[in-house]
Amino acid sequence: MNAHSILETSTDDYPEITQDDINRAVVRRGLKKITPQQKDKQLITILLDVEVIEYFKYKSGKCGYQALIHEVLRHAIGREVL
């Protein structure tokens, strides 16, 4: 393979991307889809006591314990969850 063969085939191998293609695109972090609410968040690792995690899991119900921890932290700094 030489430089000329790459140039000859590379422009025809990929179809043009349209706005419709972009609108159907899915944003992912790793293999998980990113929701609009997650775009403004930063992924971190934090160590918490087992008792703290169990408390929030028990109290969270359907919303999920991480969302409840987030809500409590926002309340603690004086910024209510929108």
PDB file of N, CA, C and O in Angstrom, chain B, residues numbered from 101:
ATOM      1  N   MET B 101       0.849  -1.175   0.000  1.00  0.00           N
ATOM      2  CA  MET B 101       0.000   0.000   0.000  1.00  0.00           C
ATOM      3  C   MET B 101       0.893   1.236   0.000  1.00  0.00           C
ATOM      4  O   MET B 101       1.856   1.312   0.763  1.00  0.00           O
ATOM      5  N   ASN B 102       0.573   2.195  -0.851  1.00  0.00           N
ATOM      6  CA  ASN B 102       1.354   3.415  -0.889  1.00  0.00           C
ATOM      7  C   ASN B 102       0.469   4.613  -0.539  1.00  0.00           C
ATOM      8  O   ASN B 102      -0.739   4.455  -0.363  1.00  0.00           O
ATOM      9  N   ALA B 103       1.047   5.792  -0.437  1.00  0.00           N
ATOM     10  CA  ALA B 103       0.319   6.998  -0.042  1.00  0.00           C
ATOM     11  C   ALA B 103      -0.808   7.329  -1.014  1.00  0.00           C
ATOM     12  O   ALA B 103      -1.844   7.849  -0.599  1.00  0.00           O
ATOM     13  N   HIS B 104      -0.625   7.038  -2.288  1.00  0.00           N
ATOM     14  CA  HIS B 104      -1.658   7.359  -3.278  1.00  0.00           C
ATOM     15  C   HIS B 104      -2.905   6.487  -3.097  1.00  0.00           C
ATOM     16  O   HIS B 104      -4.019   6.974  -3.290  1.00  0.00           O
ATOM     17  N   SER B 105      -2.748   5.232  -2.738  1.00  0.00           N
ATOM     18  CA  SER B 105      -3.910   4.355  -2.582  1.00  0.00           C
ATOM     19  C   SER B 105      -4.744   4.752  -1.366  1.00  0.00           C
ATOM     20  O   SER B 105      -5.966   4.601  -1.383  1.00  0.00           O
ATOM     21  N   ILE B 106      -4.109   5.253  -0.321  1.00  0.00           N
ATOM     22  CA  ILE B 106      -4.857   5.703   0.856  1.00  0.00           C
ATOM     23  C   ILE B 106      -5.701   6.920   0.489  1.00  0.00           C
ATOM     24  O   ILE B 106      -6.878   6.983   0.847  1.00  0.00           O
ATOM     25  N   LEU B 107      -5.131   7.861  -0.201  1.00  0.00           N
ATOM     26  CA  LEU B 107      -5.864   9.067  -0.577  1.00  0.00           C
ATOM     27  C   LEU B 107      -7.005   8.763  -1.537  1.00  0.00           C
ATOM     28  O   LEU B 107      -8.062   9.390  -1.463  1.00  0.00           O
ATOM     29  N   GLU B 108      -6.804   7.823  -2.421  1.00  0.00           N
ATOM     30  CA  GLU B 108      -7.837   7.501  -3.405  1.00  0.00           C
ATOM     31  C   GLU B 108      -9.067   6.869  -2.767  1.00  0.00           C
ATOM     32  O   GLU B 108     -10.181   7.117  -3.226  1.00  0.00           O
ATOM     33  N   THR B 109      -8.901   6.061  -1.723  1.00  0.00           N
ATOM     34  CA  THR B 109     -10.037   5.346  -1.135  1.00  0.00           C
ATOM     35  C   THR B 109     -10.611   6.014   0.104  1.00  0.00           C
ATOM     36  O   THR B 109     -11.777   5.787   0.430  1.00  0.00           O
ATOM     37  N   SER B 110      -9.834   6.828   0.804  1.00  0.00           N
ATOM     38  CA  SER B 110     -10.286   7.342   2.096  1.00  0.00           C
ATOM     39  C   SER B 110     -11.466   8.309   1.982  1.00  0.00           C
ATOM     40  O   SER B 110     -12.299   8.344   2.887  1.00  0.00           O
ATOM     41  N   THR B 111     -11.568   9.079   0.926  1.00  0.00           N
ATOM     42  CA  THR B 111     -12.669  10.041   0.828  1.00  0.00           C
ATOM     43  C   THR B 111     -13.984   9.383   0.442  1.00  0.00           C
ATOM     44  O   THR B 111     -15.044   9.932   0.745  1.00  0.00           O
ATOM     45  N   ASP B 112     -13.959   8.242  -0.207  1.00  0.00           N
ATOM     46  CA  ASP B 112     -15.180   7.576  -0.636  1.00  0.00           C
ATOM     47  C   ASP B 112     -15.683   6.530   0.358  1.00  0.00           C
ATOM     48  O   ASP B 112     -16.814   6.061   0.233  1.00  0.00           O
ATOM     49  N   ASP B 113     -14.873   6.163   1.328  1.00  0.00           N
ATOM     50  CA  ASP B 113     -15.241   5.104   2.256  1.00  0.00           C
ATOM     51  C   ASP B 113     -16.275   5.530   3.290  1.00  0.00           C
ATOM     52  O   ASP B 113     -16.982   4.677   3.826  1.00  0.00           O
ATOM     53  N   TYR B 114     -16.383   6.804   3.582  1.00  0.00           N
ATOM     54  CA  TYR B 114     -17.267   7.285   4.642  1.00  0.00           C
ATOM     55  C   TYR B 114     -18.343   8.198   4.061  1.00  0.00           C
ATOM     56  O   TYR B 114     -18.023   9.159   3.362  1.00  0.00           O
ATOM     57  N   PRO B 115     -19.608   7.911   4.342  1.00  0.00           N
ATOM     58  CA  PRO B 115     -20.681   8.772   3.829  1.00  0.00           C
ATOM     59  C   PRO B 115     -20.674  10.121   4.546  1.00  0.00           C
ATOM     60  O   PRO B 115     -20.126  10.240   5.642  1.00  0.00           O
ATOM     61  N   GLU B 116     -21.268  11.113   3.944  1.00  0.00           N
ATOM     62  CA  GLU B 116     -21.374  12.438   4.533  1.00  0.00           C
ATOM     63  C   GLU B 116     -22.274  12.366   5.772  1.00  0.00           C
ATOM     64  O   GLU B 116     -23.305  11.694   5.754  1.00  0.00           O
ATOM     65  N   ILE B 117     -21.887  13.048   6.832  1.00  0.00           N
ATOM     66  CA  ILE B 117     -22.691  13.089   8.059  1.00  0.00           C
ATOM     67  C   ILE B 117     -23.677  14.241   7.945  1.00  0.00           C
ATOM     68  O   ILE B 117     -23.292  15.376   7.663  1.00  0.00           O
ATOM     69  N   THR B 118     -24.939  13.943   8.164  1.00  0.00           N
ATOM     70  CA  THR B 118     -25.986  14.958   8.061  1.00  0.00           C
ATOM     71  C   THR B 118     -26.410  15.409   9.460  1.00  0.00           C
ATOM     72  O   THR B 118     -26.042  14.790  10.459  1.00  0.00           O
ATOM     73  N   GLN B 119     -27.185  16.489   9.521  1.00  0.00           N
ATOM     74  CA  GLN B 119     -27.710  16.975  10.799  1.00  0.00           C
ATOM     75  C   GLN B 119     -28.606  15.917  11.443  1.00  0.00           C
ATOM     76  O   GLN B 119     -28.632  15.786  12.666  1.00  0.00           O
ATOM     77  N   ASP B 120     -29.331  15.175  10.632  1.00  0.00           N
ATOM     78  CA  ASP B 120     -30.187  14.104  11.148  1.00  0.00           C
ATOM     79  C   ASP B 120     -29.340  13.041  11.853  1.00  0.00           C
ATOM     80  O   ASP B 120     -29.745  12.516  12.890  1.00  0.00           O
ATOM     81  N   ASP B 121     -28.181  12.725  11.302  1.00  0.00           N
ATOM     82  CA  ASP B 121     -27.266  11.773  11.947  1.00  0.00           C
ATOM     83  C   ASP B 121     -26.816  12.296  13.308  1.00  0.00           C
ATOM     84  O   ASP B 121     -26.783  11.547  14.285  1.00  0.00           O
ATOM     85  N   ILE B 122     -26.475  13.561  13.370  1.00  0.00           N
ATOM     86  CA  ILE B 122     -26.026  14.179  14.625  1.00  0.00           C
ATOM     87  C   ILE B 122     -27.151  14.181  15.646  1.00  0.00           C
ATOM     88  O   ILE B 122     -26.913  13.916  16.824  1.00  0.00           O
ATOM     89  N   ASN B 123     -28.376  14.477  15.214  1.00  0.00           N
ATOM     90  CA  ASN B 123     -29.520  14.501  16.128  1.00  0.00           C
ATOM     91  C   ASN B 123     -29.801  13.131  16.728  1.00  0.00           C
ATOM     92  O   ASN B 123     -30.310  13.045  17.846  1.00  0.00           O
ATOM     93  N   ARG B 124     -29.485  12.067  16.017  1.00  0.00           N
ATOM     94  CA  ARG B 124     -29.716  10.702  16.507  1.00  0.00           C
ATOM     95  C   ARG B 124     -28.556  10.177  17.337  1.00  0.00           C
ATOM     96  O   ARG B 124     -28.657   9.096  17.918  1.00  0.00           O
ATOM     97  N   ALA B 125     -27.466  10.912  17.404  1.00  0.00           N
ATOM     98  CA  ALA B 125     -26.277  10.454  18.128  1.00  0.00           C
ATOM     99  C   ALA B 125     -26.570  10.332  19.620  1.00  0.00           C
ATOM    100  O   ALA B 125     -27.380  11.081  20.166  1.00  0.00           O
ATOM    101  N   VAL B 126     -25.909   9.390  20.267  1.00  0.00           N
ATOM    102  CA  VAL B 126     -26.050   9.164  21.695  1.00  0.00           C
ATOM    103  C   VAL B 126     -24.712   9.482  22.351  1.00  0.00           C
ATOM    104  O   VAL B 126     -23.679   8.931  21.971  1.00  0.00           O
ATOM    105  N   VAL B 127     -24.738  10.374  23.338  1.00  0.00           N
ATOM    106  CA  VAL B 127     -23.526  10.717  24.067  1.00  0.00           C
ATOM    107  C   VAL B 127     -23.327   9.662  25.147  1.00  0.00           C
ATOM    108  O   VAL B 127     -24.260   9.327  25.878  1.00  0.00           O
ATOM    109  N   ARG B 128     -22.119   9.146  25.243  1.00  0.00           N
ATOM    110  CA  ARG B 128     -21.828   8.095  26.224  1.00  0.00           C
ATOM    111  C   ARG B 128     -20.565   8.419  27.000  1.00  0.00           C
ATOM    112  O   ARG B 128     -19.658   9.084  26.499  1.00  0.00           O
ATOM    113  N   ARG B 129     -20.526   7.940  28.223  1.00  0.00           N
ATOM    114  CA  ARG B 129     -19.311   7.954  29.032  1.00  0.00           C
ATOM    115  C   ARG B 129     -19.031   6.492  29.329  1.00  0.00           C
ATOM    116  O   ARG B 129     -19.792   5.859  30.061  1.00  0.00           O
ATOM    117  N   GLY B 130     -17.982   5.953  28.792  1.00  0.00           N
ATOM    118  CA  GLY B 130     -17.763   4.515  28.873  1.00  0.00           C
ATOM    119  C   GLY B 130     -18.822   3.845  28.018  1.00  0.00           C
ATOM    120  O   GLY B 130     -18.969   4.184  26.843  1.00  0.00           O
ATOM    121  N   LEU B 131     -19.558   2.907  28.577  1.00  0.00           N
ATOM    122  CA  LEU B 131     -20.626   2.246  27.838  1.00  0.00           C
ATOM    123  C   LEU B 131     -22.004   2.733  28.253  1.00  0.00           C
ATOM    124  O   LEU B 131     -23.011   2.243  27.743  1.00  0.00           O
ATOM    125  N   LYS B 132     -22.064   3.700  29.179  1.00  0.00           N
ATOM    126  CA  LYS B 132     -23.346   4.182  29.677  1.00  0.00           C
ATOM    127  C   LYS B 132     -23.758   5.455  28.949  1.00  0.00           C
ATOM    128  O   LYS B 132     -22.924   6.312  28.655  1.00  0.00           O
ATOM    129  N   LYS B 133     -25.067   5.572  28.657  1.00  0.00           N
ATOM    130  CA  LYS B 133     -25.589   6.793  28.053  1.00  0.00           C
ATOM    131  C   LYS B 133     -25.502   7.938  29.054  1.00  0.00           C
ATOM    132  O   LYS B 133     -25.659   7.738  30.259  1.00  0.00           O
ATOM    133  N   ILE B 134     -25.253   9.127  28.547  1.00  0.00           N
ATOM    134  CA  ILE B 134     -25.199  10.327  29.370  1.00  0.00           C
ATOM    135  C   ILE B 134     -26.516  11.074  29.201  1.00  0.00           C
ATOM    136  O   ILE B 134     -26.889  11.436  28.085  1.00  0.00           O
ATOM    137  N   THR B 135     -27.213  11.304  30.298  1.00  0.00           N
ATOM    138  CA  THR B 135     -28.457  12.062  30.244  1.00  0.00           C
ATOM    139  C   THR B 135     -28.121  13.552  30.280  1.00  0.00           C
ATOM    140  O   THR B 135     -27.019  13.921  30.686  1.00  0.00           O
ATOM    141  N   PRO B 136     -29.045  14.407  29.865  1.00  0.00           N
ATOM    142  CA  PRO B 136     -28.766  15.850  29.923  1.00  0.00           C
ATOM    143  C   PRO B 136     -28.386  16.329  31.325  1.00  0.00           C
ATOM    144  O   PRO B 136     -27.585  17.254  31.459  1.00  0.00           O
ATOM    145  N   GLN B 137     -28.946  15.713  32.371  1.00  0.00           N
ATOM    146  CA  GLN B 137     -28.626  16.114  33.732  1.00  0.00           C
ATOM    147  C   GLN B 137     -27.189  15.753  34.096  1.00  0.00           C
ATOM    148  O   GLN B 137     -26.592  16.413  34.947  1.00  0.00           O
ATOM    149  N   GLN B 138     -26.624  14.732  33.479  1.00  0.00           N
ATOM    150  CA  GLN B 138     -25.278  14.281  33.810  1.00  0.00           C
ATOM    151  C   GLN B 138     -24.190  15.091  33.111  1.00  0.00           C
ATOM    152  O   GLN B 138     -23.028  15.030  33.511  1.00  0.00           O
ATOM    153  N   LYS B 139     -24.540  15.832  32.093  1.00  0.00           N
ATOM    154  CA  LYS B 139     -23.515  16.541  31.325  1.00  0.00           C
ATOM    155  C   LYS B 139     -22.782  17.581  32.161  1.00  0.00           C
ATOM    156  O   LYS B 139     -21.610  17.861  31.908  1.00  0.00           O
ATOM    157  N   ASP B 140     -23.457  18.157  33.155  1.00  0.00           N
ATOM    158  CA  ASP B 140     -22.840  19.189  33.976  1.00  0.00           C
ATOM    159  C   ASP B 140     -22.290  18.630  35.281  1.00  0.00           C
ATOM    160  O   ASP B 140     -22.023  19.391  36.211  1.00  0.00           O
ATOM    161  N   LYS B 141     -22.118  17.328  35.367  1.00  0.00           N
ATOM    162  CA  LYS B 141     -21.622  16.707  36.585  1.00  0.00           C
ATOM    163  C   LYS B 141     -20.253  16.090  36.324  1.00  0.00           C
ATOM    164  O   LYS B 141     -19.883  15.794  35.187  1.00  0.00           O
ATOM    165  N   GLN B 142     -19.519  15.907  37.409  1.00  0.00           N
ATOM    166  CA  GLN B 142     -18.181  15.327  37.318  1.00  0.00           C
ATOM    167  C   GLN B 142     -18.176  14.008  38.073  1.00  0.00           C
ATOM    168  O   GLN B 142     -18.659  13.927  39.203  1.00  0.00           O
ATOM    169  N   LEU B 143     -17.636  12.993  37.453  1.00  0.00           N
ATOM    170  CA  LEU B 143     -17.522  11.688  38.072  1.00  0.00           C
ATOM    171  C   LEU B 143     -16.350  11.692  39.053  1.00  0.00           C
ATOM    172  O   LEU B 143     -15.230  12.053  38.691  1.00  0.00           O
ATOM    173  N   ILE B 144     -16.620  11.285  40.306  1.00  0.00           N
ATOM    174  CA  ILE B 144     -15.575  11.239  41.329  1.00  0.00           C
ATOM    175  C   ILE B 144     -15.642   9.898  42.055  1.00  0.00           C
ATOM    176  O   ILE B 144     -16.590   9.131  41.893  1.00  0.00           O
ATOM    177  N   THR B 145     -14.631   9.642  42.843  1.00  0.00           N
ATOM    178  CA  THR B 145     -14.636   8.508  43.756  1.00  0.00           C
ATOM    179  C   THR B 145     -14.552   9.073  45.162  1.00  0.00           C
ATOM    180  O   THR B 145     -13.704   9.919  45.448  1.00  0.00           O
ATOM    181  N   ILE B 146     -15.430   8.607  46.041  1.00  0.00           N
ATOM    182  CA  ILE B 146     -15.444   9.091  47.418  1.00  0.00           C
ATOM    183  C   ILE B 146     -15.646   7.891  48.340  1.00  0.00           C
ATOM    184  O   ILE B 146     -16.431   6.992  48.038  1.00  0.00           O
ATOM    185  N   LEU B 147     -14.946   7.884  49.445  1.00  0.00           N
ATOM    186  CA  LEU B 147     -15.088   6.814  50.418  1.00  0.00           C
ATOM    187  C   LEU B 147     -16.002   7.293  51.541  1.00  0.00           C
ATOM    188  O   LEU B 147     -15.739   8.313  52.178  1.00  0.00           O
ATOM    189  N   LEU B 148     -17.068   6.553  51.771  1.00  0.00           N
ATOM    190  CA  LEU B 148     -18.012   6.865  52.841  1.00  0.00           C
ATOM    191  C   LEU B 148     -18.167   5.641  53.729  1.00  0.00           C
ATOM    192  O   LEU B 148     -17.974   4.510  53.283  1.00  0.00           O
ATOM    193  N   ASP B 149     -18.514   5.872  54.982  1.00  0.00           N
ATOM    194  CA  ASP B 149     -18.761   4.759  55.894  1.00  0.00           C
ATOM    195  C   ASP B 149     -19.906   3.898  55.373  1.00  0.00           C
ATOM    196  O   ASP B 149     -20.844   4.398  54.752  1.00  0.00           O
ATOM    197  N   VAL B 150     -19.815   2.613  55.632  1.00  0.00           N
ATOM    198  CA  VAL B 150     -20.854   1.674  55.217  1.00  0.00           C
ATOM    199  C   VAL B 150     -22.209   2.101  55.788  1.00  0.00           C
ATOM    200  O   VAL B 150     -23.229   2.023  55.104  1.00  0.00           O
ATOM    201  N   GLU B 151     -22.210   2.552  57.041  1.00  0.00           N
ATOM    202  CA  GLU B 151     -23.456   2.970  57.683  1.00  0.00           C
ATOM    203  C   GLU B 151     -24.099   4.148  56.946  1.00  0.00           C
ATOM    204  O   GLU B 151     -25.323   4.224  56.839  1.00  0.00           O
ATOM    205  N   VAL B 152     -23.272   5.062  56.442  1.00  0.00           N
ATOM    206  CA  VAL B 152     -23.790   6.218  55.697  1.00  0.00           C
ATOM    207  C   VAL B 152     -24.450   5.753  54.404  1.00  0.00           C
ATOM    208  O   VAL B 152     -25.555   6.185  54.079  1.00  0.00           O
ATOM    209  N   ILE B 153     -23.786   4.889  53.680  1.00  0.00           N
ATOM    210  CA  ILE B 153     -24.334   4.368  52.427  1.00  0.00           C
ATOM    211  C   ILE B 153     -25.628   3.609  52.688  1.00  0.00           C
ATOM    212  O   ILE B 153     -26.610   3.798  51.970  1.00  0.00           O
ATOM    213  N   GLU B 154     -25.640   2.763  53.696  1.00  0.00           N
ATOM    214  CA  GLU B 154     -26.844   1.994  54.018  1.00  0.00           C
ATOM    215  C   GLU B 154     -27.995   2.911  54.397  1.00  0.00           C
ATOM    216  O   GLU B 154     -29.140   2.656  54.023  1.00  0.00           O
ATOM    217  N   TYR B 155     -27.704   3.974  55.136  1.00  0.00           N
ATOM    218  CA  TYR B 155     -28.745   4.942  55.516  1.00  0.00           C
ATOM    219  C   TYR B 155     -29.373   5.568  54.275  1.00  0.00           C
ATOM    220  O   TYR B 155     -30.597   5.621  54.153  1.00  0.00           O
ATOM    221  N   PHE B 156     -28.536   6.039  53.355  1.00  0.00           N
ATOM    222  CA  PHE B 156     -29.058   6.693  52.156  1.00  0.00           C
ATOM    223  C   PHE B 156     -29.771   5.705  51.236  1.00  0.00           C
ATOM    224  O   PHE B 156     -30.757   6.062  50.591  1.00  0.00           O
ATOM    225  N   LYS B 157     -29.290   4.486  51.171  1.00  0.00           N
ATOM    226  CA  LYS B 157     -29.997   3.472  50.381  1.00  0.00           C
ATOM    227  C   LYS B 157     -31.376   3.203  50.964  1.00  0.00           C
ATOM    228  O   LYS B 157     -32.351   3.065  50.224  1.00  0.00           O
ATOM    229  N   TYR B 158     -31.461   3.129  52.293  1.00  0.00           N
ATOM    230  CA  TYR B 158     -32.738   2.887  52.965  1.00  0.00           C
ATOM    231  C   TYR B 158     -33.704   4.051  52.748  1.00  0.00           C
ATOM    232  O   TYR B 158     -34.884   3.840  52.465  1.00  0.00           O
ATOM    233  N   LYS B 159     -33.198   5.284  52.880  1.00  0.00           N
ATOM    234  CA  LYS B 159     -34.039   6.475  52.784  1.00  0.00           C
ATOM    235  C   LYS B 159     -34.413   6.852  51.348  1.00  0.00           C
ATOM    236  O   LYS B 159     -35.416   7.533  51.135  1.00  0.00           O
ATOM    237  N   SER B 160     -33.635   6.426  50.376  1.00  0.00           N
ATOM    238  CA  SER B 160     -33.791   6.946  49.012  1.00  0.00           C
ATOM    239  C   SER B 160     -35.035   6.458  48.291  1.00  0.00           C
ATOM    240  O   SER B 160     -35.625   7.210  47.516  1.00  0.00           O
ATOM    241  N   GLY B 161     -35.443   5.241  48.522  1.00  0.00           N
ATOM    242  CA  GLY B 161     -36.591   4.720  47.792  1.00  0.00           C
ATOM    243  C   GLY B 161     -36.309   4.665  46.308  1.00  0.00           C
ATOM    244  O   GLY B 161     -35.272   4.143  45.897  1.00  0.00           O
ATOM    245  N   LYS B 162     -37.217   5.196  45.484  1.00  0.00           N
ATOM    246  CA  LYS B 162     -37.097   5.108  44.024  1.00  0.00           C
ATOM    247  C   LYS B 162     -36.066   6.062  43.432  1.00  0.00           C
ATOM    248  O   LYS B 162     -35.553   5.796  42.345  1.00  0.00           O
ATOM    249  N   CYS B 163     -35.747   7.152  44.102  1.00  0.00           N
ATOM    250  CA  CYS B 163     -34.868   8.158  43.484  1.00  0.00           C
ATOM    251  C   CYS B 163     -33.416   7.706  43.419  1.00  0.00           C
ATOM    252  O   CYS B 163     -32.648   8.252  42.627  1.00  0.00           O
ATOM    253  N   GLY B 164     -33.018   6.740  44.216  1.00  0.00           N
ATOM    254  CA  GLY B 164     -31.636   6.280  44.198  1.00  0.00           C
ATOM    255  C   GLY B 164     -30.806   6.985  45.262  1.00  0.00           C
ATOM    256  O   GLY B 164     -30.960   8.183  45.495  1.00  0.00           O
ATOM    257  N   TYR B 165     -29.940   6.236  45.892  1.00  0.00           N
ATOM    258  CA  TYR B 165     -29.202   6.796  47.022  1.00  0.00           C
ATOM    259  C   TYR B 165     -28.197   7.863  46.603  1.00  0.00           C
ATOM    260  O   TYR B 165     -27.955   8.798  47.366  1.00  0.00           O
ATOM    261  N   GLN B 166     -27.603   7.752  45.415  1.00  0.00           N
ATOM    262  CA  GLN B 166     -26.647   8.772  44.982  1.00  0.00           C
ATOM    263  C   GLN B 166     -27.344  10.106  44.741  1.00  0.00           C
ATOM    264  O   GLN B 166     -26.798  11.163  45.058  1.00  0.00           O
ATOM    265  N   ALA B 167     -28.546  10.058  44.182  1.00  0.00           N
ATOM    266  CA  ALA B 167     -29.318  11.290  43.972  1.00  0.00           C
ATOM    267  C   ALA B 167     -29.675  11.929  45.306  1.00  0.00           C
ATOM    268  O   ALA B 167     -29.654  13.153  45.436  1.00  0.00           O
ATOM    269  N   LEU B 168     -30.002  11.105  46.301  1.00  0.00           N
ATOM    270  CA  LEU B 168     -30.333  11.634  47.624  1.00  0.00           C
ATOM    271  C   LEU B 168     -29.105  12.252  48.285  1.00  0.00           C
ATOM    272  O   LEU B 168     -29.207  13.318  48.892  1.00  0.00           O
ATOM    273  N   ILE B 169     -27.957  11.609  48.180  1.00  0.00           N
ATOM    274  CA  ILE B 169     -26.722  12.187  48.722  1.00  0.00           C
ATOM    275  C   ILE B 169     -26.445  13.524  48.049  1.00  0.00           C
ATOM    276  O   ILE B 169     -26.077  14.491  48.715  1.00  0.00           O
ATOM    277  N   HIS B 170     -26.620  13.584  46.730  1.00  0.00           N
ATOM    278  CA  HIS B 170     -26.417  14.834  45.979  1.00  0.00           C
ATOM    279  C   HIS B 170     -27.350  15.932  46.500  1.00  0.00           C
ATOM    280  O   HIS B 170     -26.923  17.067  46.714  1.00  0.00           O
ATOM    281  N   GLU B 171     -28.621  15.585  46.700  1.00  0.00           N
ATOM    282  CA  GLU B 171     -29.604  16.555  47.194  1.00  0.00           C
ATOM    283  C   GLU B 171     -29.223  17.072  48.584  1.00  0.00           C
ATOM    284  O   GLU B 171     -29.309  18.271  48.847  1.00  0.00           O
ATOM    285  N   VAL B 172     -28.804  16.169  49.468  1.00  0.00           N
ATOM    286  CA  VAL B 172     -28.409  16.564  50.825  1.00  0.00           C
ATOM    287  C   VAL B 172     -27.177  17.470  50.781  1.00  0.00           C
ATOM    288  O   VAL B 172     -27.122  18.464  51.505  1.00  0.00           O
ATOM    289  N   LEU B 173     -26.208  17.147  49.959  1.00  0.00           N
ATOM    290  CA  LEU B 173     -25.010  17.982  49.847  1.00  0.00           C
ATOM    291  C   LEU B 173     -25.334  19.365  49.290  1.00  0.00           C
ATOM    292  O   LEU B 173     -24.803  20.367  49.768  1.00  0.00           O
ATOM    293  N   ARG B 174     -26.203  19.422  48.283  1.00  0.00           N
ATOM    294  CA  ARG B 174     -26.600  20.735  47.737  1.00  0.00           C
ATOM    295  C   ARG B 174     -27.321  21.555  48.793  1.00  0.00           C
ATOM    296  O   ARG B 174     -27.108  22.763  48.893  1.00  0.00           O
ATOM    297  N   HIS B 175     -28.169  20.914  49.578  1.00  0.00           N
ATOM    298  CA  HIS B 175     -28.876  21.604  50.653  1.00  0.00           C
ATOM    299  C   HIS B 175     -27.873  22.124  51.698  1.00  0.00           C
ATOM    300  O   HIS B 175     -28.023  23.232  52.214  1.00  0.00           O
ATOM    301  N   ALA B 176     -26.853  21.311  52.000  1.00  0.00           N
ATOM    302  CA  ALA B 176     -25.861  21.686  52.994  1.00  0.00           C
ATOM    303  C   ALA B 176     -25.072  22.931  52.595  1.00  0.00           C
ATOM    304  O   ALA B 176     -24.654  23.701  53.460  1.00  0.00           O
ATOM    305  N   ILE B 177     -24.867  23.135  51.299  1.00  0.00           N
ATOM    306  CA  ILE B 177     -24.124  24.324  50.862  1.00  0.00           C
ATOM    307  C   ILE B 177     -25.058  25.477  50.511  1.00  0.00           C
ATOM    308  O   ILE B 177     -24.620  26.519  50.023  1.00  0.00           O
ATOM    309  N   GLY B 178     -26.367  25.273  50.769  1.00  0.00           N
ATOM    310  CA  GLY B 178     -27.316  26.358  50.573  1.00  0.00           C
ATOM    311  C   GLY B 178     -27.832  26.517  49.167  1.00  0.00           C
ATOM    312  O   GLY B 178     -28.345  27.579  48.814  1.00  0.00           O
ATOM    313  N   ARG B 179     -27.709  25.486  48.354  1.00  0.00           N
ATOM    314  CA  ARG B 179     -28.208  25.547  46.971  1.00  0.00           C
ATOM    315  C   ARG B 179     -29.184  24.404  46.767  1.00  0.00           C
ATOM    316  O   ARG B 179     -28.787  23.253  46.589  1.00  0.00           O
ATOM    317  N   GLU B 180     -30.439  24.729  46.795  1.00  0.00           N
ATOM    318  CA  GLU B 180     -31.472  23.709  46.635  1.00  0.00           C
ATOM    319  C   GLU B 180     -31.391  23.075  45.257  1.00  0.00           C
ATOM    320  O   GLU B 180     -30.967  23.718  44.296  1.00  0.00           O
ATOM    321  N   VAL B 181     -31.798  21.817  45.158  1.00  0.00           N
ATOM    322  CA  VAL B 181     -31.824  21.103  43.888  1.00  0.00           C
ATOM    323  C   VAL B 181     -32.918  21.707  43.032  1.00  0.00           C
ATOM    324  O   VAL B 181     -34.022  21.974  43.508  1.00  0.00           O
ATOM    325  N   LEU B 182     -32.598  21.921  41.759  1.00  0.00           N
ATOM    326  CA  LEU B 182     -33.572  22.533  40.837  1.00  0.00           C
ATOM    327  C   LEU B 182     -34.673  21.581  40.479  1.00  0.00           C
ATOM    328  O   LEU B 182     -35.571  21.935  39.716  1.00  0.00           O
TER     329      LEU B 182
END
